[in-house]
Amino acid sequence: MKSLPAILLAGLLLALSPFAPAQTDFVKPLIAGQAVASQFNWQIGATVQSSAGGSGVITFDLSYIVLPDSTQYTPWQTGLPVIIQDGAATETVNLTGVSCSSLSGQPCTATANFQFAHDSHLQVSSGSYGLQEAINLLVTRGGGTVIADPAWAGSSVQILAAQGAAGVLIDDTRDGHAAWYGWQGSAYASQWSTSAGLTTSAVFNAQSLNGLLDAAQFSSLSAACSAAAAAGQGVVIPSGATESITANTTLPSNCATEIQ
């Protein structure tokens, strides 16, 4: 029989050898300011008690989830969509309140408004398949880019419905193309996209980019300036805008403009 030190030594040599088993299909959830949406997808047990068409309470088994790299993360906050998995009564609800001691062994509780009645211990999962959770984390870190990678199970509709901030972009890399989405103050909007096999394919259709409203996306320069004044932003006038700008053009007052 081999001694314990011999067994430990054999294990160490195996780990250091070029033939040691390698971990595959692993993606770090957060690296260099980028959060990979699919890696923030989660599912956990919870006791759900609600009335049909009324409010209810979700008591999560723990105060955190464990990401694929073993990081403990508390994703629950007001507005987060979650899926209540309950057979024919399965539904997606948005959390209206959260009481949670972060990264503790104590359960977290949350409230929401429900379509169906529930009164049992169920599985609850991310309503955005990790997208909103990745966005929320980057917001707390001052910004970055969320990668909607090919393994992310969500849809473009969910990208447009996500809640974010000006400092957080979404890079959709599914289906052999890349599309960038920027925060427009109340929702994400497509700012640029390209498809595989094309040398150049860009679509700029966002009304706002980097704090400037695009005059080409409004019916007139005056309309763009009015919207900019209300939003506290400036106006960029790209080539091809609705109105040509000449040396004799009188720009509206209180309208900071940038002419391209």
N, C-alpha and C positions, 0 to 999 in steps of 0.2 A: 504494500500500500504506500502511495506517495505521501510524503509529509506535507503539512499545510504550507510551509515556505516554498516547497517545490511547486505546488499548485499555483501559488500566487506569482511565482517567477514565470511559470509557463504562460499564465494569463497576460502578464506584462509584455513578454516577448511577442505574443500574438497581436496585442494592441499596437505594438511598434512596427510590426512587419508590414511590407507592402501588400500583403494578401489579407490584411484585417478587413472585416466587413465595413463598408462605408455607408454613412447615412445618406439616403437619396430623397429627392422630391421635398426637400426642406427649404423653406424660404423664411428668412428672418423678418418678423413683422415690421420692425422699424429700423431703418438704416439710412444714415446721411440725410436726415430730414424728410425721408420718404416713408410713408406707411402703406403697406400692401393690404388692400381691403379684405381679400379672402382669408388672411391670417387672423383677422379680428372677428370672424364668424364664431358664434358660440351657442351652446345649448346647456341648460342646467335645470335641475329639478326645482319645483316651486309649488307651494300651496296656493291655489287660486280660489277666491271666494267672491262671487259677484252675483248680482241680479240681472235678469234680462232687461236690456235697455237702460241700465243704471250704472252707478259707480261700483267699484269693487277694490279688493286689496290683493296684491301679489306678494307673497313672502318667499323670497329666494332662499335656497338652502344655505348659501354662503354669501359673503360680501364681495366676492371677487370671482373672476374666471382665470384660467391658466392658459396663456398663449402658447403657441407651438414651441417657443424657445424657453418655456418654463417661467416666463415673466407673469407675475400676478397683476391683474388689472381690474379695476372696478368700472364697468362701462355704463352703469345705470344713472341716468339723469333725466330731468324733465324734458319731454318732447321726444324721447327715444322711442322708435317703433319696435314692438316685440310681438312675436307670434305665440299665441296660446294654443298648444297642440292638444286638442280635445275631440278627436274624431269628427263627427258631423258638425260639432260646435267650434271647430278650429277657427280662429279669427286673429287679425292683427289689430293691436291697440297701441295708442301713444301714451306713454307714461305722463301723468299729470302732476305727480309729486313723488319724491324719493326721500326715504330716511335710511341712511346707511353709514355705518362706521367703516371707513375704507380699509381694506386689506385685513379685516379681523375675522375671527372664526364665528362671529355672530351673524345671524341672517339679516338680509336687507329687506325692507318693505317698500312697496311702491303702490300708488293708486292709479287707476285708469277708468275710463268709461267703456262699458262693454255692450255688445249686441246680444250676447248669449249669457245664460246663467251658468256658473261654474261653482263646484264645491268639492274639490278633491286635489290630490297631489298630482301635478302634471309636469310635462316637459315644456319649458319655455325657451325660445330661441330668438336670435337677432331678426328683426323685421326687415333689415336692409342687407342681410348676409355679411355684415361686418363693415359696410361702407360708412354709415353714420358714426359708428364707434371709432373708426380710423380718423374721420374728420374731427370729431370731438377731441381726440387726443392731441392732434396737431394744433387745434385752436388753443389748448392750454399751454402748448410749447411755443406759441408765438407765430405759427405758420409752417408751411411746408407743402408737399405734394402727396396726394393720395393716389396710389396706383390701382385702378380698377383692372386687375390682371385677368388673364384668360381663365383662371381657376375661380374667379368671383362669380357667384351664381345669380347675381342681380341683373337688372335691366336698365336701359337708358332712361326709362320713365323714373326709376328710383334715383338716378343721378340728378335729374331735373327737380325732383321733389326733396332732395336732401337739404338740410339746413347747414350753413357754413359761415365763413367769414372771408373778408377780402384777402387775407394772407394765406388762404388755403386753396390751392388749385386741385383739380381732378384730372388725371391723365388716364383716359380709357384706352387700354391696349388690347382689347378683345378682338377676335375675328380678323386678325391680320391687318389691322389699321390702328392709327393713333388719333385720338381726338382730345383736345384740351377744353376744359370747362372752367370758367371763372365766375366768381361770386358777383352778382349784380345788385346786391343790397337786400333782396328778398328771395332770390332763387339763383341757382346755377344756370348759365347759358353757354352754349357752344361758342368758342372763340376761334378755334383752328382745328382742321382735320386733314388727314392724308391717308391714302390707301396704299397697300403694298403693290409694287409694280409700276407705280406712277412716279415720274421724276419730280413733278411739281403738282401739288393739288392742295390749295389753301382756301379756306372759306372763313372770312372774317365777317360775322354778322351780329356780334354783340353790340348793344347800344353803349355799353360802358366798358372801358379797359384802362386799368391803371389810373383810375380817378378822373378820366376824361370821357365825356359823352361824344359819340361818333355822329357828326352832323349828317352823314350820308344815311343814317338809319331813321331820320326824322323828315317830316314833310317840308320843312323849311329851316333855315338857320335860326329864325326867330323862335320856332318851336323848340329847337335844340337848346337855345339859350334860356328859354323859360324853364325847361326841365332841369338844366344845369343849376340855375339859380335856386330852384326848390330843393335840389339835392346837395347844394354847396359844392358843386364840381365845376370844372371848366369844360370847354368844347374843343375837340380836334376836328379840323376840316380837311379830310383827305382828298386826294385827287379823285374826281368822279362824284363829288358831293352834289347835293340837289341844287346848290347855287354856286356860280362861279364867283371868285373873289378877285377884284382888281384894285388898283391903287385908289380908285374913287369910291370903293365900297365903304359904306358907313356901317360899322358893326354895332349891334345893340349895346346900350350902356350896361355896365355891371356884368359883362360877359367876357370872361377870360378865354381867349382863343389861341389855338396853335394851328397854323396853316402848313400843310404838307405839300 
